[in-house]
Each structure stands twice: as C-alpha cells, then as structure tokens.
Amino acid sequence: MLALRRDNKGLGVRKIAKPAAGGEALIRVLLSGICNTDLEIARGYAGFKGTIGHEFVGVVEESSNQKLIGRRVVGEINAGCGKCVLCLAGDPRHCPNRTVLGIVGRDGAHAEYLKLPVENLLPVPTKITDEHAVFTEPLAAACGILERAELTKADRVAVIGDGKLGLLCAQVVSLAGAPLLLVGKHQSKLRIAERRGIETTTPTKATNRNRTFDVVVEASGAAPGFELALNLLKPKGRLVLKSTFNAPTTVNASRIVVDEISIVGSRCGRFKPALNLLAKGAVDVDSLISEEYPLAEGVHAMDRAGARGVLKVLLRPSA
C-alpha cells in the first residue's frame, strides 16, 4: 500500500506492506486530514518515524466486533496498554505505555490502511459526510477545552489563532455561551468566525484589551501567541494551551506567579461530543477545507498545508 512517511530519507510517499490486524481492527482509509502537528512531526517534533497522520474516516475491513465490519468509523488516537490505572478507568489518553496514531510508536492515517484497537472506534452516523467526519479528531480537541477549563456565561474568553484549530476552538467556546474574542492575522479566516457571529480582532488591536480576559485559549501554533495570551489575562486568569510548536519559548515566570495565572495543557478530547456536534450541523467545517489531493501527492499536499492562508488539506487514498 501507499503511505506518507517520515523516515531516514525524510518525508515521502512510500510503498509498504499492508498492516496485519493482529488482534486490532483493520481500517481502509477513505479520507485523512493534515494538521499542524503533522507539519511539526515532519520537522522533527517528537522524533517520530513512520506513517504520519491522525485525522481520518475509514471503513472497517477486519474486526473482532462483527458489527463494525463494513461500517464507517473514526478512531480515538491514543491506544493504551489496557492494564494501568488510567486505562482501567477508561481513559488511555495518558497511559504511560500508550501509542498514538501517527505520533508515537504507531503508524498513522495518511495511508491506504491503518489499524487501531476496536475500543478506539466510533461508528459515524449516516448523515455525516466523509468530508465532515474527517474533522472529528480536531473538533474533539477543541471540545477538550471544556474538559480542562469549565466556562460560564460570565467568563470573558479570547482564542488566539485563526488557523484550523483556532477556528474550531472559537466555535466550540461560542456554543458554550461565553463572551468570545478571536484573535488572528488573516482577514479571510477571521471572516469565517464572523459569519458565526464571533467577534474578531488582530494581535495588534488585541493589546488594547490587555488584562481583561478570564480565560485565554492559545491555539496559534506559534511561540509569540503564548506571550500575547499572558498579556490578555486578568490576574487569576486561566490559560488553556493547545499549541504544540517545536520552538523555544520564553516564559515570563514572574508574571505567572505575581498574577497567579493558572496554565493548563489541553491535548485530545473525547470523540463522542464532536460527532454529536457534526451530526447536528452545529459547527462550520466546510469553510475550513482549502484543498484535496490524492495520497500519491502527499508531499506536495504537506507543502500546501504549510502555505500562508491555507486551512485544511485533505488526502484521499483512492479515487
């Protein structure tokens, strides 16, 4: 099969053996999505080598659960050991021995086939198209904000970053009813949020509102977003950090201590809330799709995904 891989030769589409299920579910990939984490991995983030990609929708071809065979599915990306306290509690996202699809120790989704544990899979409702279902993982990551920082309608919230994740985060926060400001640099992207009734501004203009927000979600994917986030927060404010940038970051520790800022990381969210939002049509993902390429053009697609102004780039393994 074909797979987009990072190896000793760099990034390339390689022909490799189709995976054997080996007690897991074998899934034929229908569509996969390139995200900023993929771009960082291609630059060396996490030291991963293998097939990249973790956003996908596919069809189950082999499974111990016969009801799943032939069904369209999405899959939670963390595969735990099944034995530790976290796994036994039903949350393998921080299992110390976990593998992570296309990120840690497990070949990923930019391929014709992948495999995942059966318990990671969620059937996709018929009303959700492939092009929408492929957004389940990043939308779940946006929903994960609400796991890590409980929001009320009295909280003033800013989201920094108008990329794919930032726009999804803004929509999820908006649905929670909190007063919201999206900070970004690209008018074409900010207009996507404005069409959803979300207030927007630029980083330069946002400085006029320093120390006025209760919660700031940093989803810019760039180190300067961290400093802006701290500047926007009130004393005792909460910073939800979504970015996984592979670059040095200067932290103003004294500011964090003096203003008693709480910082929480937010990585993966649960898939079920994301699927529910997609089934209801509660979020706009169509506006986030910029381009689509066949898997064979995966390297070019990665280049395009990193280009200025481009949002989601999709890969289709077969026509």
N, C-alpha and C positions, 0 to 999 in steps of 0.2 A: 504494500500500500504506500501512498504518498503521505509524508508528514513534514511539517515545518519545524526544524530542529536547530538548537544551538549546540554545537559540538566543537571539537578541536580545530575544525576548519572554519569556524564562525557560524553565521546564520545561513541556512539553506534549506531548500525543499529536497528531502532525501527519499529514496525508495527503501523501505524497511519491511521487516516481516509483520504481517497482521498479528495483533496480540491474541494470545490464547486466553480464554475467560478465566481459567484456573480458579474456579470457585466464586468468581465475581460475575457481574453482568457484562456482556459484550454489547457495545452500542455502536451502531452505524451513524456517523455524524451527518446531520442534514445541513447545519449552518453553525459557524462559530464566529465569535466577535473578538476583535483585537482591542485590548485596553492598555492603559499607560503602564501597568505592571509588566505586560509583555514587552513593551519598549525598554523598560528598565532592565528586565532579565536579559534582553539581547545585548545590553551594555555591560552586563556583569553582575547585576543585582542578585544576591542570594547564592551566587556561584553555581546556578543550576545548569546542567547539561542534559539534553534530551528534547522531547517534543514539547513545545510551549503551548500556552493557551488554556483557559479555564472557563470561558463562557461558551455554552453550546446548547443546542437542542438536537436530539437524535432519536433513533428508533432502536428498541431493544431487540437483538437477534438471538442472544443466548442468555438464559437466566434460570436460577433455581426456582424462582417465582414464575410459574407458567402464565399467570395472569398479566404479566408485564410484557411477554413476548409479542412483538408487533405493535406495542404502544409507543407513542411519542413521549419522551421524558426529558427532564432536565436533571442535573445532579449536583448536590452539595459537594464542594470541592475538597473538604477535609476528610480523609479516611483514617479513622483511629485504630488503635490496637484492639479495641473491644474488651480489654481486661482491666484497665486502670480505673480509678475512681471517677474521672471525668467521663470516660466512655460509658461506664455502667450507669451514670446519671443521665445519659442520653445526649451529651454534648461533647463530641470529639474534637471541637474546633481548637482546643488547646491541649490535646493529648500529647504528651512528651515524645511519643513514638509515631506520631501521625505522618502520613504522606499527604501532599497537597497537589492536586491535579495541575500539572504543568508548571509547578513552582518548587516543590520539594519532593524529590525521590519518586516521582510518578509521572510517566509520560502523559501529555496533555491533549487538548481538544482540537488543535489545528492539524487534524489528521483525518483520514477516512474512517478510522475506527478508534475507539478508546474503551477502557474498562474501568468500572467502579464497583464498590460493594453495592449489593442490592438495596441495603438500607439507606443508601445515599440518594436513591432515585425518587422523583416525584412525577407522576403522570401529568401531562399537560392537557388542560381542558380543550375540547374541540374548538371552542370559539376563539382561542388564542392562536394567531398565526405563527409560523416559524420565525418570521422577522420580529415579532414581538417577544416570543418565548426566549429568544437568544439573549434578551435583556434581563432575564430573571436573576442571574448572579449579581450584576452591578446594581440592580434595583434592590436586591436583598441587602447588599452592602449599605445602600442609602437608608433602608429601613432599620439597619443595625444601629443607627444614631439613636433611635428611640429606645433601644435596649440599654445604651450606655449613658444617656442623659435624658431623664424624664423632663418633658417640656409641658408647660402650662400656657394658657392663652395670655397670661400676664408677662411671660418671658419675651424679651426682645432678642431676636436671633439674627445673626449675619452668617451667610455662607460665602466663603471666599473661593472663587474658582468657577469659571463658566464653561469648563470642559464637560465631557460626558458625565462624569461622576458628580461634579458640582451641580449641573442642571437637574440630575435625578435627586440629589440631596435636597435641593431647593424645593422641588415639587413635593417630596415626602414631608418636609417640615411644614410647607404651606398647608397640606392636608391635615396636619395636626392642629392647625388653627392659631399658631404663634405668629405675632407680627414679624415680618421677614424682610431682610435686605440681601440681595445677591450682588456680590462684588466681582466684577470681571473686566477684561480689557477689550473684548471683541463685541462690537455692536450687533453683528449678525447673530451671535449666540445669545446675547442678553435679550434680544427681541423674542427668542423662543420662550424665555421665562416671562417676559412682559405680556405675551399672549395668554398666559395662565393667570394674569392679574398680580404677578410678583413684582415688587419694586426693585429696581436695579440701579447701580452706580459704578463708577470706575474706582480703582485703588486710590488715585489722587484725591478725588472728591470724598472718598470714604473717610479720609483723615479728619474731615470736619466733624465727624461723629465719634472721635476717639473717646474711649471710656464711657460709652453709653449702652453697651450691649451686655445682656446677661449671659448669653451663650454664643460662641462663635464656632462654626464648623469650618475647619481648614481642609479644603479639597482642591487646592490649586495645582498640586503636584510639583511645586517649586518652593525652594527654601525661603524666599522673601515673604511668602504667604504666612509663615509662622510668626514673623515679627509684626506684620500687619494685624494678625489675629490678636496678639497680646495687646497691641495699642488700642484696639477697638473695645476690649473688655473692660467692664466695670471692676472695681475691687470686689473680690469674692466671686468673680465670674468663672464660667466653665468653658474650657477649650476642648473641643472634640477634634482629634487629629485623625484625618483619613488618609493623608498623603503618604506614599511610600517612596519618596525620592531618594535616589542614590547620590547624595551630595552632602558635603559638610554643612552643618547648621550651627550658627551661633545662638546660644540660648541666654537670654537676659535673666539669669537666675535670681538676682536681687529683686527684679520687678515681680517675679512669680511669688517670692517669699513676702515682700512688703505688701503686695495687693492680695495675697492669699488666693492666688489663681489655682483652680483645680484643672489638671490636664488628664484627659482620658484618651486612650487609643481606641479606635473602632475599626475593626477589620471586616470580618464576614458576618452577615446577618442570616437569619432563617429564610428559607425559600418560600414557605407557605404564604406569609404575608405579601410577598412580592407577586406571587402567582394570583392571589386574590385581587390585588390592585390592577394587574394586567387584564384579568377576566372582566373587571368592572369598567375598563377603559378609563381608569382614574388618573393615569399619567400619560403624557405625550412622549412616546418613544419614536414615532415616525420621523419627527423633526430632527432626531439625533443621528439618523442614518445618512452618512455622506456618500459612501461608495461601497461597491461589492466587487470581489474578484474571485476567480477560480483558485482553488488551493495551490495549483501549479504555479501561480503568480504570487505566492505568499511573501517573498522577499520584497517585491515591489509594493505589495499591499502594506507591509510594515513601514516602508518608507513613506507611503502616503499617509498612514495613520499618525506619523510623527510630524507631518507638514502643518504649517500655520493655517489655522482656520478650519481644519478637517476634524470632524467629530467621529462617529463610529464607522469603522471599516469592517465589513463582513467578509468572511471566506466561505465559499461553497465547494465542498469536496468534489461534487459531480454535478453535471448539468441536469 
